[in-house]
Amino acid sequence: MTLKAPRGVAALAMAVAAVVLAPASAQRGVTQPAKTSEFHFARMIYTDLPRQRRFGGGWWRQDWPAAEQHFLQGIKRLTRVDAGDGVTVGLTDDELFDFPWLYVTQAGYWDLSDQEIAALREYLYRGGFLIADDFFYEDEWQVYREAMSRLFPGRPMVEIGGDDEVLHVLYDIDKFTQIPGRRHIRRFGGSVSVQSLPPPEWHGIYDDDGRLMVAANFNQDVGDAWEHADDPYYPEPMTALAYRFGINYIIYAMTH
């Protein structure tokens, strides 16, 4: 595989876009370029753990493509970023290095090969940015943590603090309200509660220069908040926070 550094902001217009893929073809990675834009929502394709195989397609497809379709509309409304179509990409696809921002859902169910780990490490060290989302509880945390230990042996995972630049690069985020999946929401009259979830956590992995390379939304489902942005059942404050986090992550990735 030929490794290439993720482009800087000036070169992001050369990013490869992909049309929406059928599940079978999506497993092979991105398609040929459909159009060029400054930013494309890149979703990671991966193989499920054997004991967690998902009927009808891999867990990487959770909330796809509705989450990115809704979120991309918000990016266009709320920023000046030229946002194109969402894409799906595998870690061993050369096209991975065309996208500075990579999203993975259900990170507690992935099963990454040594080749994929090596490619992801190269991608991140060359300037890429990974967001891990929609995973919960200790068993899923252990799966994610084991992958991070293989990815960066000895490099710590730390909680993202309130003064971290990623929380202030565009929006000032000072409230760490939990962003749950729709399935965790309960409404009783005018009140809203989150059921059966541990406290929310935000974790990061930084390079030697202090650049955030990996952001993890643990005990959170930010993708669900994007997906249900137009659903009156899903609480608006949680969707608003999910948009702020997502946009901050994008601006950070495109400028660091």
For each residue, the residues with C-beta under 8 A, 3 or more apart:
1: 92 94 119
2: 94
3: 97 119 122 126
4: 94 97 98 126
5: 97 126 127
6: 97 98 99 100 123 126 127 128
7: 10 11 12 14 15 98 100
8: 11 12
9: 12 38 254 255
10: 7 13
11: 7 8 14
12: 7 8 9 15 38 39 100 254
13: 10 36 37 38 82
14: 7 11 36 98
15: 7 12 36 37 38 39 40 84 98 99
16: 30 33 36 40 87 95 98 99
17: 33 34 35 36 37 40 84 85 87
18: 21 30 31 32 33 34 85 86 87 88 89
19: 31 34 85
20: 65 85 86
21: 18 25 26 31 88
22: 25 26
23: 26 27 56 57 61
24: 27
25: 21 22 28 31
26: 21 22 23 29 45 61 88
27: 23 24 45 58 90
28: 25 90
29: 26 45 88 89 90 93 95
30: 16 18 87 88 89 93 95
31: 18 19 21 25 34
32: 18
33: 16 17 18 36
34: 17 18 19 31 85
35: 17 84 85
36: 13 14 15 16 17 33 84
37: 13 15 17 40 82 83 84 85
38: 9 12 13 15 81 82 83 84
39: 12 15 75 81 82 83 84 101 250 254
40: 15 16 17 37 83 84 85 86 87 99
41: 68 71 72 83 86 87 101 103
42: 86 87 88 89 96 99 101 102 103
43: 60 64 68 86 87 88 89 102 103 104 105
44: 60 88 89 90 91 102 103 104 130
45: 26 27 29 58 60 88 89 90 91
46: 58 60 90 91 104 110 111 112 116
47: 58 110 111 112 113
48: 52 53 54 58 59 109 110 111
49: 52 53 109 110 111 143
50: 53 111
51:
52: 48 49 59 109
53: 48 49 50
54: 48 57 58 59 61 109
55:
56: 23
57: 23 54 61
58: 27 45 46 47 48 54 61
59: 48 52 54 62 105 106 109 110
60: 43 44 45 46 64 88 104 105 106 110
61: 23 26 54 57 58 64
62: 59 105 106 134 223
63: 66 67 105 134 223 224 226 227
64: 43 60 61 67 68 88 105
65: 20 68 69 86
66: 63 69 70 227
67: 63 64 70 71 105 223 224 226 227
68: 41 43 64 65 71 72 86 103 226
69: 65 66 72 73 86
70: 66 67 73 74 226 227 229 230
71: 41 67 68 74 75 226 229 243 246
72: 41 68 69 75 76 83 85 86
73: 69 70 76 77
74: 70 71 77 78 226 229 243 246 247
75: 39 71 72 78 79 81 83 246 247 250
76: 72 73 79 81 83
77: 73 74
78: 74 75 243 247
79: 75 76 83 170 247 250 251
80:
81: 38 39 75 76 250 251 254
82: 13 37 38 39
83: 37 38 39 40 41 72 75 76 79
84: 15 17 35 36 37 38 39 40
85: 17 18 19 20 34 35 37 40 72
86: 18 20 40 41 42 43 65 68 69 72
87: 16 17 18 30 40 41 42 43 95 99
88: 18 21 26 29 30 42 43 44 45 60 64
89: 18 29 30 42 43 44 45 93 95 96 99 102
90: 27 28 29 44 45 46 93 96 116
91: 44 45 46 96 112 115 116 119 120 123
92: 1 96 115 116 119
93: 29 30 89 90 96
94: 1 2 4 97
95: 16 29 30 87 89 98 99
96: 42 89 90 91 92 93 99 102 119 123 128
97: 3 4 5 6 94 123 126 128
98: 4 6 7 14 15 16 95
99: 6 15 16 40 42 87 89 95 96 102 128
100: 6 7 12 127 128 129 253 254
101: 39 41 42 128 129 131 249 250 253 254
102: 42 43 44 89 96 99 123 128 129 130 131
103: 41 42 43 44 68 130 131 133 223
104: 43 44 46 60 107 110 130 131 132 133
105: 43 59 60 62 63 64 67 133 134 223
106: 59 60 62 109 110 134 135
107: 104 110 132 133 134 135 140 143 144 147 216
108: 135 136 137 139 140 141 143 144
109: 48 49 52 54 59 106 135 140 143
110: 46 47 48 49 59 60 104 106 107 143 147
111: 46 47 48 49 50
112: 46 47 91 116 117 120 147 150
113: 47 116 117
114: 117 118 150
115: 91 92 118 119
116: 46 90 91 92 112 113 119 120
117: 112 113 114 120 121 147 150 151
118: 114 115 121 122
119: 1 3 91 92 96 115 116 122 123
120: 91 112 116 117 123 124 130 151
121: 117 118 124 125 151 152
122: 3 118 119 125 126
123: 6 91 96 97 102 119 120 126 128 130
124: 120 121 127 128 129 130 151 207 213 214
125: 121 122 207 213
126: 3 4 5 6 97 122 123
127: 5 6 100 124 256
128: 6 96 97 99 100 101 102 123 124 213 253
129: 100 101 102 124 212 213 214 215 249 252 253 256
130: 44 102 103 104 120 123 124 213 214 215
131: 101 102 103 104 214 215 216 217 249
132: 104 107 135 144 214 215 216 217
133: 103 104 105 107 216 217 220 221 222 223
134: 62 63 105 106 107 181 217 220 221 222 223 224
135: 106 107 108 109 132 140 141 143 144 218
136: 108 140 197 198 218 219
137: 108 140 141 198 219
138: 141 142
139: 108 142 143
140: 107 108 109 135 136 137 143 144
141: 108 135 137 138 144 145 218
142: 138 139 145 146
143: 49 107 108 109 110 135 139 140 146 147
144: 107 108 132 135 140 141 147 148 216 218
145: 141 142 148 149 157
146: 142 143 149 150
147: 107 110 112 117 143 144 150 151
148: 144 145 151 152 157 205 214
149: 145 146 152 153
150: 112 114 117 146 147 153
151: 117 120 121 124 147 148
152: 121 148 149 155 205
153: 149 150
154:
155: 152 205 206
156: 205
157: 145 148 203 204 205 214 216
158: 203 204 205 206
159: 201 202 203 204
160: 164 166 167 202 203 204 212 215
161: 164
162: 167 174 176
163: 167 168
164: 160 161 167 168 204 212
165: 168 169 212 252
166: 160 169 204 212 215 248 249 252
167: 160 162 163 164 172 173 174 248
168: 163 164 165 171 172 173 248
169: 165 166 248 251 252 255
170: 79 247 248 251
171: 168 244 247 248
172: 167 168
173: 167 168 176 241 244 245 248
174: 162 167
175: 241
176: 162 173 200 202
177: 200 237 238 241
178: 194 197 199 200 219 220 238
179: 200 217 220 221 222 224 225 238 241 242 245
180: 184 185 194 197 220 221 224 238
181: 134 184 185 221 224
182: 185 221 224 227 228 231 233 234
183:
184: 180 181 194 195 196 197 221
185: 180 181 182 192 193 194 195 233 234 235
186: 192 193 194 195
187: 191 192 233
188: 191 193
189:
190:
191: 187 188
192: 185 186 187 235
193: 185 186 188
194: 178 180 184 185 186 197
195: 184 185 186
196: 184
197: 136 178 180 184 194 200 219
198: 136 137 219
199: 178 219
200: 176 177 178 179 197 217 218 219 220
201: 159 216 218 219 220
202: 159 160 176 215 216 217 218 220
203: 157 158 159 160 215 216 218
204: 157 158 159 160 164 166 212 213 214 215 216
205: 148 152 155 156 157 158 212 213 214
206: 155 158 210 211 212 213
207: 124 125 210 211 213
208:
209:
210: 206 207
211: 206 207 256
212: 129 160 164 165 166 204 205 206 215 252 256
213: 124 125 128 129 130 204 205 206 207
214: 124 129 130 131 132 148 157 204 205
215: 129 130 131 132 160 166 202 203 204 212 249
216: 107 131 132 133 144 157 201 202 203 204
217: 131 132 133 134 179 200 202 220 221 222 245
218: 135 136 141 144 200 201 202 203
219: 136 137 178 197 198 199 200 201
220: 133 134 178 179 180 200 201 202 217
221: 133 134 179 180 181 182 184 217 224 225
222: 133 134 179 217 225 226 242 245 246
223: 62 63 67 103 105 133 134 226 227
224: 63 67 134 179 180 181 182 221 227 228 234
225: 179 221 222 228 229 234 238 239 241 242 243
226: 63 67 68 70 71 74 222 223 229 239 242 243 246
227: 63 66 67 70 182 223 224
228: 182 224 225 231 233 234 239
229: 70 71 74 225 226 234 239 243
230: 70
231: 182 228 234
232:
233: 182 185 187 228
234: 182 185 224 225 228 229 231 238 239
235: 185 192 238 239
236: 239 240
237: 177 240 241
238: 177 178 179 180 225 234 235 241 242
239: 225 226 228 229 234 235 236 242 243
240: 236 237 243 244
241: 173 175 177 179 225 237 238 244 245
242: 179 222 225 226 238 239 245 246
243: 71 74 78 225 226 229 239 240 246 247
244: 171 173 240 241 247 248
245: 173 179 217 222 241 242 248 249
246: 71 74 75 222 226 242 243 249 250
247: 74 75 78 79 170 171 243 244 250 251
248: 166 167 168 169 170 171 173 244 245 251 252
249: 101 129 131 166 215 245 246 252 253
250: 39 75 79 81 101 246 247 253 254
251: 79 81 169 170 247 248 254 255
252: 129 165 166 169 212 248 249 255 256
253: 100 101 128 129 249 250 256
254: 9 12 39 81 100 101 250 251
255: 9 169 251 252
256: 127 129 211 212 252 253
